[in-house]
Amino acid sequence: MTRADANDDDMTGIKPMLDRVTKIQRQVDGELQWRVIVYDGGLGKQVERLAVGLTEARRLRHALRANAAAAKLGRPPAHASSLSRASQRQAGSSIHALTVNQWAPLFLRYYAVTRDGSPRPATSMESASQRLERYILPFIGDRTMESLTLPELEDMIAGLRKVNGDPLAQSSKESVSSTLKTVWSLAKRRGVIDVNVAADLPASWGGAAASSRRLIRPSLTAVDALADAMGELGDVVLLLAFTGLRWEEASGAWTSDVDLEQRLLSCRRVSPVVRGKRVPPGTTMKSRYARREILIVDQAVEPLQRLLARAGSSSGAEPVLVTGERGRGPLHYRTWRNKLIEAQAATGLTYTAHQLRHVYASILIDSGMEDAKIARYMGHSNANYTRALYGHWFPEDSRADANQLSAAIGAIRARESAIAKGLELSRQ
């Protein structure tokens, strides 16, 4: 603990969170809200977080300082993965005594490169970094990796809350759980820990009902209503719903990627949002399967024509397909999100950009297309993943299954009858 943290009266880096209008310090459930500001030399900038209550603010400040100090460890121990267990123990306890704060920056450096040697997408790196900073390090950063148990990790996730004190959404808890599994798995491969206790963390934190709510079969009538409420940006709603593009894929698409004559849209670049800023289109996709050709259905032709017309009049330097209203440069996610919130309030619909992607999945499934093709058009690694995600949407033909089982029973009886006749002939 630093000297500043040892002093209960020290307020360095802790500022009151003031209301923009009244300029009075905000309160959440009777507790004052504070801004915690710590300079992180590794990032080269100040890191700011919100806390409710002065005790929580001081604890958060300590965690952020510890995280910033851990980033100064230097290069990651690249030799760790090649050392045997015995040689690691002989070399001392430095690797096994790493705290979560110390392992976090090393994890991010290793995680930045996928197993096939390609760089990991910026959105994936940003998500992992944000979950570490917001939900993991403030609670278990000072603990060593080896000392934490599965029940402790489960209790930590179960108790996570938003800044305003409300329980964290179940989907967010699932994301934190997934990040913890990745952090511990990589630590195991690098020899930092002997046992990966996070491997048994639950995949779902909301039960079957919560999972099914996220994948309720969408309505095309609702999609049309949302598009109408979005005005000029309604074409983006229809683009996402009838192509299955992820937001960063749609944002990164160029006009040259659209071939209306061949009815194909090439998905080959992305433009993610990292720390609130739009990253110019690049070719580092979510995965190698995300690079694909998408069929342009009839219902997507007119929206694409309008998007192309607006993009043609855009003054921006990038030949992006999705521009702001009246073609004023690339459409930023914040602008899209604000307009979407207004449309949701007006229509009572709750579709997000990613839920519009589920619309396309439901169309592919209803068409009767082969599983492998559905996976390819969705940008999934294989049909098993698609089935696991949308399995309850696939039609089931009980009569075909019954006929298949009946045929199997008939074949077994015929085989047994033939064997019995053979035995009878051999006795004669």
C-alpha positions as CSV (number, residue, x, y, z in Angstrom):
1,M,0.0,0.0,0.0
2,T,1.3,3.5,-0.9
3,R,1.9,6.2,1.8
4,A,-1.0,8.1,0.4
5,D,-3.3,5.1,0.7
6,A,-2.2,4.6,4.3
7,N,-3.6,8.0,5.2
8,D,-7.4,7.7,5.7
9,D,-7.7,11.5,5.1
10,D,-5.7,11.6,1.9
11,M,-7.9,12.7,-1.1
12,T,-5.2,12.7,-3.8
13,G,-6.8,11.6,-7.1
14,I,-10.3,11.5,-5.6
15,K,-12.7,14.3,-6.7
16,P,-16.4,14.8,-6.1
17,M,-18.7,13.8,-9.0
18,L,-20.8,16.9,-9.6
19,D,-24.1,17.2,-11.4
20,R,-23.7,19.0,-14.7
21,V,-26.7,21.3,-14.0
22,T,-26.8,21.9,-10.2
23,K,-23.0,21.5,-9.7
24,I,-23.9,19.6,-6.5
25,Q,-22.2,16.3,-5.7
26,R,-24.2,13.4,-6.9
27,Q,-25.6,10.8,-4.5
28,V,-26.4,7.1,-5.1
29,D,-28.6,5.4,-2.5
30,G,-27.6,8.0,0.1
31,E,-23.8,7.7,-0.6
32,L,-21.8,10.4,-2.3
33,Q,-20.3,9.6,-5.7
34,W,-16.6,10.2,-6.4
35,R,-14.3,10.4,-9.5
36,V,-11.1,8.4,-9.0
37,I,-8.2,9.6,-11.2
38,V,-4.9,7.8,-11.5
39,Y,-2.1,8.3,-14.0
40,D,-1.1,5.1,-15.8
41,G,2.4,5.4,-17.3
42,G,1.9,2.2,-19.3
43,L,-1.1,3.7,-21.1
44,G,0.4,7.2,-21.1
45,K,-2.7,8.9,-19.8
46,Q,-5.0,9.3,-16.8
47,V,-7.5,6.5,-16.0
48,E,-10.8,7.7,-14.5
49,R,-13.4,5.6,-12.8
50,L,-16.5,6.3,-10.7
51,A,-17.1,5.0,-7.1
52,V,-19.9,5.2,-4.7
53,G,-18.8,6.1,-1.1
54,L,-15.4,7.3,0.0
55,T,-14.3,3.9,1.3
56,E,-15.0,2.4,-2.1
57,A,-13.2,5.3,-3.8
58,R,-10.0,4.8,-1.8
59,R,-10.1,1.1,-2.5
60,L,-10.5,1.7,-6.2
61,R,-7.7,4.2,-6.2
62,H,-5.4,1.7,-4.6
63,A,-6.4,-1.0,-7.1
64,L,-5.8,1.4,-10.1
65,R,-2.4,2.4,-8.7
66,A,-1.4,-1.2,-8.2
67,N,-2.4,-2.0,-11.8
68,A,-0.4,1.0,-13.1
69,A,2.6,-0.1,-11.1
70,A,2.3,-3.7,-12.4
71,A,2.5,-2.4,-15.9
72,K,6.1,-1.3,-15.2
73,L,7.3,-4.9,-14.7
74,G,8.8,-4.8,-18.2
75,R,8.8,-7.5,-20.9
76,P,6.7,-10.6,-20.1
77,P,8.6,-13.7,-19.1
78,A,8.7,-15.2,-22.6
79,H,10.7,-18.2,-21.2
80,A,7.9,-19.2,-18.8
81,S,6.1,-21.4,-21.3
82,S,9.2,-23.4,-22.1
83,L,10.2,-24.1,-18.5
84,S,9.3,-27.4,-17.0
85,R,7.3,-27.5,-13.8
86,A,10.4,-28.7,-11.9
87,S,12.7,-26.0,-13.3
88,Q,10.1,-23.3,-12.5
89,R,10.0,-24.4,-8.8
90,Q,13.8,-24.5,-8.7
91,A,14.1,-21.0,-10.2
92,G,12.1,-19.7,-7.3
93,S,8.5,-18.5,-6.6
94,S,8.6,-15.4,-8.7
95,I,6.3,-16.8,-11.4
96,H,3.9,-18.6,-9.1
97,A,3.7,-15.6,-6.7
98,L,2.4,-13.2,-9.3
99,T,-0.7,-11.3,-8.2
100,V,-3.6,-10.7,-10.5
101,N,-2.5,-7.1,-10.8
102,Q,1.0,-8.2,-11.9
103,W,-0.3,-10.9,-14.3
104,A,-2.9,-8.6,-16.0
105,P,-0.5,-6.5,-18.2
106,L,1.4,-9.6,-19.1
107,F,-1.8,-11.4,-20.0
108,L,-2.8,-8.6,-22.3
109,R,0.5,-8.7,-24.1
110,Y,0.2,-12.5,-24.7
111,Y,-3.5,-12.2,-25.5
112,A,-2.8,-9.6,-28.2
113,V,-1.5,-12.4,-30.5
114,T,-3.8,-15.3,-31.4
115,R,-2.5,-18.9,-31.5
116,D,-2.0,-18.8,-35.3
117,G,0.2,-15.7,-34.9
118,S,-2.3,-13.1,-36.2
119,P,-3.1,-9.9,-34.1
120,R,-6.2,-10.1,-32.1
121,P,-9.0,-7.6,-33.1
122,A,-8.9,-4.2,-31.3
123,T,-12.5,-4.7,-30.0
124,S,-11.5,-8.0,-28.3
125,M,-8.5,-6.4,-26.7
126,E,-10.6,-3.4,-25.6
127,S,-13.3,-5.7,-24.1
128,A,-10.8,-7.7,-22.1
129,S,-9.0,-4.6,-20.9
130,Q,-12.2,-2.9,-19.7
131,R,-13.4,-6.0,-17.9
132,L,-10.1,-6.3,-16.1
133,E,-10.0,-2.7,-15.1
134,R,-13.7,-2.4,-14.0
135,Y,-14.8,-5.7,-12.7
136,I,-11.8,-7.9,-11.8
137,L,-8.7,-5.9,-10.6
138,P,-10.5,-3.7,-8.1
139,F,-11.7,-6.8,-6.3
140,I,-9.0,-9.5,-6.5
141,G,-6.0,-7.5,-7.9
142,D,-4.0,-7.9,-4.8
143,R,-4.4,-11.7,-4.5
144,T,-1.9,-14.1,-6.0
145,M,-3.2,-16.2,-8.9
146,E,-2.5,-19.4,-7.1
147,S,-4.3,-18.4,-3.9
148,L,-7.8,-17.8,-5.5
149,T,-10.4,-20.5,-5.4
150,L,-13.4,-21.3,-7.6
151,P,-16.0,-20.3,-4.9
152,E,-14.2,-16.9,-4.4
153,L,-14.3,-16.2,-8.2
154,E,-18.0,-17.2,-8.2
155,D,-18.8,-15.0,-5.3
156,M,-17.0,-12.0,-6.9
157,I,-19.0,-12.3,-10.1
158,A,-22.3,-12.8,-8.3
159,G,-21.7,-9.6,-6.3
160,L,-20.7,-7.4,-9.1
161,R,-22.7,-4.1,-9.3
162,K,-23.0,-1.0,-11.5
163,V,-21.7,2.3,-10.4
164,N,-25.2,3.3,-9.3
165,G,-25.4,0.3,-7.1
166,D,-27.8,-1.8,-9.3
167,P,-26.8,-5.4,-9.8
168,L,-24.7,-6.0,-13.0
169,A,-26.7,-7.4,-15.9
170,Q,-26.6,-11.2,-16.2
171,S,-25.1,-11.0,-19.7
172,S,-22.3,-8.7,-18.3
173,K,-21.6,-11.3,-15.6
174,E,-21.3,-13.9,-18.3
175,S,-18.8,-11.7,-20.1
176,V,-16.7,-11.3,-17.0
177,S,-16.8,-15.0,-16.3
178,S,-15.6,-15.6,-19.9
179,T,-12.7,-13.2,-19.4
180,L,-11.7,-14.8,-16.1
181,K,-11.6,-18.2,-17.9
182,T,-9.3,-16.8,-20.6
183,V,-7.0,-15.0,-18.1
184,W,-6.6,-18.2,-16.0
185,S,-6.3,-20.5,-19.1
186,L,-3.4,-18.4,-20.5
187,A,-1.8,-18.3,-17.0
188,K,-1.9,-22.1,-16.9
189,R,-0.4,-22.4,-20.4
190,R,2.4,-19.9,-19.4
191,G,3.2,-21.8,-16.2
192,V,2.0,-19.0,-13.9
193,I,-0.4,-21.4,-12.1
194,D,-0.6,-25.2,-11.7
195,V,-4.4,-25.5,-11.5
196,N,-6.9,-23.5,-13.6
197,V,-9.7,-23.1,-11.1
198,A,-11.6,-20.7,-13.4
199,A,-12.2,-23.5,-15.9
200,D,-15.3,-24.6,-14.0
201,L,-16.9,-21.2,-13.8
202,P,-20.5,-21.3,-14.9
203,A,-21.2,-20.2,-18.5
204,S,-24.6,-18.8,-17.7
205,W,-25.4,-16.4,-14.9
206,G,-29.0,-15.8,-15.7
207,G,-30.5,-19.3,-16.1
208,A,-32.1,-20.8,-19.1
209,A,-34.9,-18.1,-19.2
210,A,-32.4,-15.2,-19.4
211,S,-30.5,-16.9,-22.3
212,S,-33.7,-17.6,-24.2
213,R,-34.8,-14.0,-23.8
214,R,-31.8,-12.8,-25.7
215,L,-32.5,-15.0,-28.6
216,I,-36.3,-14.7,-29.0
217,R,-37.2,-15.1,-32.7
218,P,-37.3,-11.6,-34.2
219,S,-40.2,-10.1,-36.1
220,L,-39.7,-8.6,-39.6
221,T,-42.7,-6.3,-38.9
222,A,-40.9,-5.0,-35.9
223,V,-37.8,-4.5,-37.9
224,D,-39.7,-2.4,-40.5
225,A,-41.3,-0.3,-37.7
226,L,-37.9,0.4,-36.2
227,A,-36.4,1.3,-39.6
228,D,-39.3,3.8,-40.2
229,A,-38.7,5.4,-36.8
230,M,-35.0,5.8,-37.5
231,G,-35.6,8.0,-40.5
232,E,-32.6,8.2,-42.9
233,L,-30.7,5.8,-40.7
234,G,-33.4,3.2,-41.1
235,D,-31.4,1.9,-44.1
236,V,-28.7,0.9,-41.7
237,V,-31.3,-1.1,-39.7
238,L,-32.3,-2.9,-42.8
239,L,-28.7,-3.5,-43.8
240,L,-27.9,-5.2,-40.5
241,A,-31.1,-7.2,-40.5
242,F,-30.8,-8.5,-44.1
243,T,-27.0,-9.1,-44.3
244,G,-26.1,-10.3,-40.7
245,L,-23.2,-7.8,-40.6
246,R,-21.8,-7.1,-37.1
247,W,-21.7,-3.3,-36.4
248,E,-17.9,-3.0,-36.8
249,E,-18.2,-4.9,-40.2
250,A,-21.0,-2.6,-41.4
251,S,-19.0,0.5,-40.2
252,G,-15.9,-0.8,-42.0
253,A,-17.5,-1.7,-45.3
254,W,-16.5,0.3,-48.4
255,T,-18.7,1.2,-51.3
256,S,-16.5,-1.0,-53.5
257,D,-17.4,-4.0,-51.4
258,V,-21.0,-3.9,-52.8
259,D,-21.6,-5.6,-56.1
260,L,-25.3,-5.2,-56.9
261,E,-24.9,-6.9,-60.3
262,Q,-23.6,-10.1,-58.8
263,R,-25.7,-9.6,-55.7
264,L,-22.7,-10.0,-53.4
265,L,-21.4,-7.9,-50.4
266,S,-17.8,-8.6,-49.5
267,C,-17.0,-8.5,-45.8
268,R,-13.3,-8.0,-45.6
269,R,-12.6,-5.1,-43.1
270,V,-13.9,-3.7,-39.8
271,S,-14.0,-0.3,-38.1
272,P,-14.4,-0.9,-34.4
273,V,-15.0,1.7,-31.6
274,V,-12.2,1.6,-29.0
275,R,-12.5,3.8,-25.9
276,G,-15.2,5.8,-27.6
277,K,-13.2,6.6,-30.7
278,R,-13.9,5.1,-34.2
279,V,-10.9,3.2,-35.6
280,P,-10.4,3.6,-39.4
281,P,-11.3,0.5,-41.4
282,G,-8.7,-2.3,-41.1
283,T,-8.4,-5.9,-42.1
284,T,-8.0,-7.5,-38.7
285,M,-11.3,-9.3,-38.5
286,K,-13.0,-10.9,-35.5
287,S,-11.8,-14.3,-36.9
288,R,-10.7,-15.7,-40.2
289,Y,-14.2,-17.0,-40.7
290,A,-15.6,-13.4,-40.5
291,R,-14.1,-12.7,-43.9
292,R,-16.9,-13.8,-46.2
293,E,-19.2,-13.1,-49.2
294,I,-22.8,-12.2,-48.2
295,L,-25.7,-12.7,-50.6
296,I,-27.7,-9.5,-51.3
297,V,-31.3,-10.4,-51.0
298,D,-34.1,-8.4,-52.8
299,Q,-35.1,-6.7,-49.5
300,A,-31.5,-5.3,-49.1
301,V,-31.1,-3.9,-52.6
302,E,-33.0,-0.6,-52.1
303,P,-31.4,0.2,-48.7
304,L,-28.0,-0.4,-50.3
305,Q,-28.8,1.8,-53.3
306,R,-29.7,4.6,-50.9
307,L,-26.6,4.1,-48.8
308,L,-24.4,4.1,-51.9
309,A,-26.1,7.3,-53.1
310,R,-25.4,9.1,-49.8
311,A,-21.9,7.7,-49.7
312,G,-21.2,9.1,-53.2
313,S,-22.1,12.6,-52.0
314,S,-20.0,12.3,-48.8
315,S,-17.0,14.6,-48.4
316,G,-15.1,12.1,-46.2
317,A,-11.7,10.8,-47.2
318,E,-12.8,7.1,-46.7
319,P,-15.1,5.5,-49.3
320,V,-17.3,4.0,-46.5
321,L,-20.7,2.6,-47.2
322,V,-22.4,3.6,-44.0
323,T,-22.4,7.4,-43.5
324,G,-24.2,9.8,-41.2
325,E,-27.4,11.5,-42.2
326,R,-27.0,13.4,-45.5
327,G,-23.7,11.7,-46.1
328,R,-21.7,13.7,-43.5
329,G,-18.7,11.4,-43.2
330,P,-18.6,7.9,-41.5
331,L,-21.5,7.1,-39.2
332,H,-20.2,7.0,-35.6
333,Y,-21.6,4.4,-33.3
334,R,-22.5,7.1,-30.7
335,T,-24.7,8.9,-33.3
336,W,-26.3,5.6,-34.3
337,R,-26.9,4.6,-30.7
338,N,-28.5,7.9,-29.7
339,K,-30.8,7.7,-32.7
340,L,-31.6,4.1,-31.9
341,I,-32.5,4.9,-28.3
342,E,-35.0,7.6,-29.6
343,A,-36.5,5.0,-32.0
344,Q,-36.8,2.4,-29.3
345,A,-38.6,4.8,-27.0
346,A,-41.0,5.7,-29.9
347,T,-41.8,2.2,-30.9
348,G,-41.4,0.2,-27.7
349,L,-38.9,-2.1,-29.5
350,T,-35.6,-3.1,-27.9
351,Y,-33.6,-4.3,-30.9
352,T,-29.8,-3.5,-30.8
353,A,-27.4,-3.6,-33.6
354,H,-26.3,-7.2,-32.7
355,Q,-29.9,-8.4,-32.2
356,L,-30.6,-7.2,-35.8
357,R,-27.9,-9.7,-36.8
358,H,-30.1,-12.4,-35.3
359,V,-32.8,-11.4,-37.8
360,Y,-30.6,-12.6,-40.6
361,A,-29.9,-15.8,-38.8
362,S,-33.6,-16.5,-38.4
363,I,-34.1,-15.8,-42.1
364,L,-31.3,-18.3,-43.1
365,I,-32.7,-21.0,-40.8
366,D,-36.3,-20.5,-42.1
367,S,-35.1,-20.8,-45.7
368,G,-34.1,-24.4,-45.0
369,M,-30.5,-23.8,-46.0
370,E,-27.8,-26.3,-45.0
371,D,-26.2,-25.8,-41.6
372,A,-22.7,-25.4,-43.1
373,K,-23.9,-22.6,-45.4
374,I,-25.7,-20.8,-42.6
375,A,-22.5,-20.9,-40.5
376,R,-20.5,-19.5,-43.5
377,Y,-22.9,-16.6,-44.2
378,M,-23.0,-15.7,-40.5
379,G,-19.2,-15.8,-40.2
380,H,-19.2,-18.6,-37.7
381,S,-16.3,-21.1,-37.4
382,N,-18.5,-24.1,-37.9
383,A,-22.1,-25.4,-38.0
384,N,-21.8,-26.7,-34.5
385,Y,-21.4,-23.2,-33.1
386,T,-24.4,-22.0,-35.1
387,R,-26.5,-24.9,-33.8
388,A,-25.4,-24.2,-30.2
389,L,-26.5,-20.6,-30.6
390,Y,-29.7,-20.9,-32.6
391,G,-30.5,-24.6,-32.0
392,H,-34.0,-23.9,-30.7
393,W,-34.9,-22.1,-33.9
394,F,-34.1,-25.0,-36.3
395,P,-37.3,-26.9,-37.3
396,E,-37.7,-30.4,-36.1
397,D,-39.4,-33.1,-38.2
398,S,-40.5,-35.7,-35.8
399,R,-42.0,-37.9,-38.5
400,A,-38.7,-38.1,-40.3
401,D,-37.0,-39.1,-37.0
402,A,-39.7,-41.7,-36.4
403,N,-39.2,-43.2,-39.9
404,Q,-35.4,-43.3,-39.4
405,L,-35.8,-45.1,-36.1
406,S,-38.3,-47.5,-37.6
407,A,-36.0,-48.3,-40.4
408,A,-33.2,-49.0,-38.0
409,I,-35.4,-51.4,-36.0
410,G,-36.3,-53.2,-39.2
411,A,-32.7,-53.5,-40.2
412,I,-31.8,-55.0,-36.9
413,R,-34.6,-57.5,-37.1
414,A,-33.6,-58.5,-40.6
415,R,-30.0,-58.9,-39.5
416,E,-30.9,-61.1,-36.5
417,S,-33.3,-63.1,-38.7
418,A,-30.6,-63.8,-41.2
419,I,-28.2,-64.9,-38.5
420,A,-30.8,-67.2,-37.0
421,K,-31.5,-68.8,-40.4
422,G,-27.7,-69.3,-41.0
423,L,-27.4,-71.1,-37.6
424,E,-30.4,-73.3,-38.5
425,L,-28.9,-74.3,-41.8
426,S,-25.5,-75.0,-40.3
427,R,-27.2,-77.5,-37.8
428,Q,-28.8,-79.3,-40.7
